Amino acid sequence: MSTENEGNEGNAVPSAPSVPSAPPVPAAAPEGAPQGAPPAPQTPPAAPADAPTAQVPGAAHQEGVGPSTEGVGPSTAAQEQYPYAPPSPQQPPAGSAAWPPPPPAVPSYADGGSPPAWGAPVPSDEQPRKRRASGLVAAVAVAALVAGGVGGALGYWAADSSGSGSSGSTTVAASNSPKDFKREAGTVAGVAASALPSVVTIDAKSGDGEGGTGTGFVYDKEGHILTNNHVVASAADSGQLTATFSNGKKYDAEVIGRAQGYDVAVLKLKNAPDGLTPLALGDSDKVAVGDSTIAIGAPFGLSNTVTTGIISAKNRPVASGDGSSNKNSYMSALQTDASINPGNSGGPLLDAGGAVIGINSAIQSTSGGGVGQSQAGSIGLGFAIPVNQAKNVAEQLIKTGQPVYPVIGATVTMEEKTGGAAISDEGAGGTPAVTPDGPAAKAGLKAGDVITKFNDMAVESGPTLIGEIWTHKPGDKVTLTYKRDGRTETAELTLGERKGDS
């Protein structure tokens, strides 16, 4: 799956919400006798010509147009419908020609059905005046009398108990006033309150003055900040980097190391303050589909934004690029439907307990991002680098300043529909596709072999294989399943290593 990195973009001002349409014009209801008229005689007289007409608002809805999104594919505009709940139509008094009234008109649902009734119908204030009224109407009238009697008794008791002649307030104070209200640690509000002080908004300006915004978080007490490579790449060599905390304090920062292939970078704050609180790191291997997620970042420059969702999938093969180079990053990603937009890149993806389980890195969007099209936005398909992998990379960058990649010593094609990862006929620059004396060569693999499984994980393409390999470390022993001349074979090998980005 190819996606776009969603960070390192310029700030954008959010669009103003659309103005709702004018309220619906009331529709005329059936005529009825005016309220307060004398009891109807046995032979009812003709209704006066000037009898008033009751008005009933008609069902209506308003439509609003949501913000357009873009990414891979044509641009689309999402529409939202806001149903308008009409008041119950007035019922003509008992004894009129229209009694009992027809059922009230209600708006139908999109599937043609009607909304459920949320309780019994409201009874009329007057008793039916004709014995021929239906049993339903009679039952409603009895219910009204009973309810009125109970309400009257309770009302008299309440007034009498307050003391004669007193005019005390009937307002009841809430037991939990704002100053006493505390949010539990396991709630979204509790997690956000704990995590926000350790999340920073990163501003990266290149040497020519162009800049973008991303996110990072405190990795350790020494002032290291973990983020995406594509957030800081433009300013890594000759630009300027700043990190702003949620309390508004801003610090200059420098790049300690970055790994383009992993899309991970480590910064260090200059003159880091005392008392930094690193975010706790979780275990991304133990994450389950359906687990709650909380994302924190600066979408479109809106710092300290918190969104929620779930883990939608695991081990999602993602090849992402920032559009500024022909190099991609590969990951076996955590997929989430928490809203992630440009500017969220590098920010933490937290579990329900507030532990980091991933680094938000890429999004899938619906348009191509061509000339004249708006910036890509969230459609609920976000991808995060698993924190177990990010931690390994971060430790290596802090220690040596350069990344180390595990390799099998073979070049595979990047085609999507090959039934696996096919070993190429030759490597880059005409070199052998299978490195002599490398791990794959020692395991007996040859050009043309199609790798279909990496340990127990199915391999669908070259990017899938790379993403799985990079979740391991050099020296790990793995099992490859491959096809050759229609036969299925297996091979065990020990992963080699490659230092630095090539």
N, C-alpha and C positions, 0 to 999 in steps of 0.2 A: 504494500500500500504506500503510495507516495502522498506526502502531505506537505503543508507549508509550515515553517517555523512561524510562530505568532508573536514574536517579540522584536525588540530593537526597532520599533517603529516610532515615528513622530507623534506627538500628542495630538489628539483630535478632540474638538469640542463636541460633546454629545448633542444630537439634534433635539429640538424642542418637540414635545408631544403634540400630536394632531389635535385640532379644536373639535370637540364633539359637535354633532349636528344638532339642529334646533329640536326642542322637545316635541313629541307627537301632538297633533291637533286632535282634541277630543271628538269622538264620534257620537252622534245622537243615540239615546237609548229609547226603548218603547215608552209611550206616554203612560202616566199613572195619575191617580187622584192626588191633589195637594195634601201635605201633612196638616193635621189639625182639623180636617173636615168632619162634620157630624156623622154619626153612625148611619150606615146605608139603610134605607127603608127596604121593606120586602120587595117592592117594585122599584128598582133603582132608577133614578131619573137619568136623562141623557147627560153626558159629561159636558160641562160648560166649554164654550168655544175658546175661552182664554186660559184653559187649564195649563199649568206650567209643564215644561218638558225637562226630564232629568237628563244629565249629560254623563256619559261613561267614557273615560279615556280609552283609546284603542291600543292594542298591543303593538309595540314597535321595538326596534333595536337600533343600536348605533354601531357603526363600523369604524375601526381605526386601522391605519396602515403602519405596520411595524417597520423597523429599520432594515434596509437591504443588507444582505451579506454577500461575501464573495470568497472565492477560493478556486476550487477545481470544478469547472462546469459553468453553464450560463447563469447570469444574475437572476435572482428571484426576489419577489416582495412578499413578505408574510403578512396575512391579514388576520386580525382578531375581532371576534364578535362579542359585544357586551349586551346581553339580553336585558330588555327593559321589562320589569315586572309590573303589569297593569294593576290598578286598584280593583277591588271587587265591585261589579256594577251594582247600582242601587236597585233594590227590589221594590216594586210597587206595593203599596199597602194591601193588607188582606181585604178581600171583597172586590177588588178590581177585576176587570175582565181578563187581565193577564195573569191572574193568580191561579194555581201556583206558577211562578216564573219558570222560563226555560233555563237549563243549565248555563252558567256564565261562560262567555267565550274566553278561551285561554290560548296563548301562543303554543303552537305545536313544536316538538323537538325536531332536530334535523332528520331523524329517522321516521318521522310521521306520527310518532306517538304523542302522548300528552304527559305533562309533568305530574308527579304523584301528589296526592292530597296530603297535606301536612297537618291533619287534624279535622275535627268535625266542622261543618259549616256554621257560620255565625248566625244565631237565631234572630228572628225579627223582634222588634221592640213591642209589637202589638200582637194580641192573640188573634188567631184566625176567626173571622166573623161568620163563617158558614160551616154548617155541620158536614157538608159534603167534602171538606178538605181531606186530603189523603192522610194515611197513617203516618207517613214520614213527617208531614208538616205538624201533625198533632204531637208527635214525639219531640220534635224540636221545641214546640211551645212549652211542653212540660219541663223540659230540660232548662229552658230559660227561667221559668218560675223558681225551680229549685235553686239554680245558681244565684238568682237574684236574692232569694231568701237568705242563703248562707252568707253572701257578700254583705247584705244589710246588717245581719247580726254581728259579723266580725267588725264591720265598720263602726257600729255603735259601741261595741266593747272597746275598740281602740281609742275612740274619741273620749269615752267616759273614763278610761283608765288614766288618761293624761291629766285629769283634773278639770273641773268646771271652770270656764272662764280663762283657761290657759291657752296660749298661742305658740307653743314650742315648735321647733323645726322638725320636720319628718325625714330629713336627709340622714342617710346611714353612712358612716365613714368606713372605708375599706380597711380590713384588718392589717394588710400589708401596704403601708405607705411607701413611696419611692425611696425614702432614706433607709427604710428597713428591709427593702426587697433585695435578696441576694440570689444570683443565678448559680445553679449547681455547676460543678466542674465538668460534668459530662454533657452538658447542653452545648449547642452550637455557640451561643453567646458566651458561655464559659470558656470554651476552647479558643474562640477568637480573642477574648480579653487576655488570655494567657499567652497566645502566640504572637499577636500583633507587635508587641514591643521588641520582638526578635526578628522581625521582617523589615527589609529595607527596600526602598525604591532606588533603582540605579539609573543615573543619567550618564550616557556615554556620548562624548563629542569627539569626532575625528579631528585630524590635523587641519582639515579645511573648514571646520566649524559646523559641519553637519552632525546631527545627533539623533538619538533615540532613547526610549525608555524601556526598562525591564525591571525585574525583581530579583532579589536574592534573600538569603537568610543567614543568621549567625550560626556558624559551624562549630566554633570553639571559643574559649575565653580569651584566646590570644588575638582575636579580631579577624579571623578568616571568615570570608563570606562565600557561600556556595551558590553558583548560578549557572546559566547556560553559556556556552562559548559564543553563540551567535548574538548574545546581548552585548558582549564587550569586545567582539572581534574588531570592530571599526576603530576603537580607541586603544587597542592593546599596545600598539607600537609608539605612536606619537600623539595620541589624543589625551583627553582628560576624563577621569572617572570620579563620580561622587556618589555617595550612598547616604540617603536620608531616612532617618528612623521615623516611626509613627508619631513621636513627640516633636517632630520638626527639626531636630538637630541633624546637621549635615557634616559629613566627613569626606575628605579626599581619600581615594583608594588607588591601589596599584595591582596589576595582574601578577600573581605568583606563578601560575601555570594554567594552560588550557589545552583541551583535547578536542580537536575538531571532529574526529570520528565519533566520539562518545557524546559530543555537544555538551561538555562539562567544562567549567572554568572555576578557578579559585582566586578570589581577590583578598587583599589584606588592607584593613583600614589604617590610614596614617594617623598617628596620635590617637589610637583607639582608646575609648574611655574605659574606666574601671567598672566592674560589675556587669559585664556583658553576660547575657543568659542564652546559651546555645539551645536551639530546639532539640528535643529528644528525637532520636532516630528509631523508627520502627523496624519491622522485618517484612520486607515486601514479598518474600517467598510464602508467607503465611496469610497473605491477603486473599480473600474469597470474593467471588462475584456476588454483588449485592451489598457488600459492606459500604457503610456510609463514608463519604468523603467531604472534605472542606478545603477549598482552594483559596489562597490569599495572594493578591498581586495588585498591579496598577494597570488595569485594562484601559487602553486609550488615554493613559496618563492619570487615571483616577486612582490615586494611591490609597492603600489600606482598604481595598475592596475585598469583601468576603462572599463567596458563593458556595453552594452545597450541591451534592449529588450522591451518586453511588459508583462503585466499581462496575463498569459495564462489561468488561472482558479483561482477561490476562493474556500475557505472551502474544500481544498483537504485533506482528512484524511491521515496522514503520521505517521508511526511508524519507528523511525530511531534509529540506534545503531552505536557505533564507533568500534565495533568488539572486544573490550577489556573486555567486561563484558556481562552478559546475561540480562542487564537492558536496556529497551528502553525508548525513549522519544516520547511523543505523541503530535501532533499538528494538528489543523485545518488550514492548511498552505495556503499561497499565492504561487501559482505556476508561475514561470517566465521562459522565454527562454533566458534571459540574461546569458551569459557564466559564470558559477560558477564552480570552481575547488577546489581541496584540498588546503587549505590556505585562501580561501574566507570566511570560517566559522567565524561567529561573526561579519562580516562586514555589513555595512548598505545597504539596498535596498531602493533607493530613488525614489520619483516621479519626474515628469518633472519640478517641482518647487524647487527641492532640499530638500524636507522634507522626513524624514525617515518614511517608511511605513512598513518595516519589517527587521528582522535580518536573513541574509543568513545562512542556517543551514545544509541542506542536498541536495543530488543529487541522481537521478536515473541514473544508468549506465548499460552497456550491458554485462559485464562479471563478473564472480564470485569472482575475486580477490584471486584465489588460488595460490599455490606455483608456482613460475616461471612466473607468469602473472604480467603485469605492473599495476601501480597504476590507480585507477578509474579516469575518466575524464568526462568533460561535453558533453552531447549529447542534450543539450537544455531543460533538465527537471530539473530545480532547485526549491528548496522549502525554503520559508522564514517564520519565526515565525511572525505573525501579530504584529505590534508595540503596539497596544492597550493592548494585552496580556503581551507583554514583559515589558511594562511600569508598569503594576500592579505588576508583579513579582519583578522588580527592586526596586520599592518603598518599598516593603515588605522586601527585602534582606537588603537594606540600613538601614531600621528601626530596624529590629530584627536579621538580619543575617541568618535567616532560612526561607524556603518557606512555604506557606500555600496553600493547595489544596482544592478546592470544591469537595464534594463527594455526591453520592446518597445513600451510605450505602448498596451496593450490589456488589457481585463479578460476573463479566461477562466473558464468554469464549472469547478467542482470535481467534477463527476460523473465516475464511473469508466468507464462503458460508453457512451461517445459516439463511439468510433472515432478519437479524437484529442482535442485541446484546442479546444473550441468557444468562439469569441468570443461573449460574452454580448450580450443585447439592449441592456443598459444597465449602467453602472458603479455604484459605490457611491454611495448618496445621490442616485440619479437622474442622475448625471453621464453623459456619453457613454461607451460601452464602448470606443471607439477615440479616444484623446486627440488632439484637433485639433493638427495640425502635429507630432505625435509620430512616432517611427520607423515604427510600423505604418501610420499614416495616409499618410505619405510613400511607403510601399511599395505603397499601394493596397489594404490589407486593410480589410474591412468587418465589421460585426456579422453573425453567422451563419456566417462562414467557419470551417472546421474544420482546424486545423493538424495535420498528420500526421507531419511530419519537421522536426527542428531540425538543420541541417547534415546529417550522415549518420545521426543517431540517430532511431529511430522514436519517435514521441510517441503515447502511449496515452491520456493524460488531462491535465487541467490541472496537477495536481501534478508529473507527469512533465516537462511543459514548463518549469515554474518551476525545478525542480531542475536542468535542463540550462542554462537561462539563467544561473543563479547560479554556475555553474562558470566563467563568463567575466567579463570586466571591461567597464565602460562604455567605449565607443569601438570595441569589437571588431566586425568585420563578419561577419554570419552570413547563412545562406540558409534560408528557411522554405518548406516545401512544404505546400500547403493545398488543400482541396476547396471548390468553390463551384458550386452547382447541378449537381452530378454531374460537373463537370470538375475536373481536377487542374492547379493552377497553382503557380508558384514565384515568390518575391520575395526580393530581397536588401535588407538594411537594416543600419544601424549602431546598435548598442545605445545607449540613453540611460542616464540615471542618476537615482536617487532617494536622497537623503541621509536617514539616520535611520530609525527604526522608526515606521511610521504606526499 
